[in-house]
């Protein structure tokens, strides 16, 4: 259920701003989005899994806070990221 190292490396290559960038908001949001999408698929099968749903809501809140920060600091990067990841605000 968790992201594999290959998936993480692919996401890092696509969204990193530098060669050693692993903590920028863009990378963090991309990783959270992938995890959220995986959990969405999980809930299609396991509708009554309310404990994991709480974790999903925490991930969505964390992603929202990072996106708000990115929008305040760099609006162009924010717009680019939400279009790439197909996130609606």
Buried (B, 14 or more C-beta within 10 A) or exposed (E): EEBEEEBBEBBBEEBBEEEEEEEBBBBBBBBBBBBBEBBEEBEEEEEEBEEEBEEBEEBBEBBBEBBEBBBEEBEEBBEEBBEBBEBEE
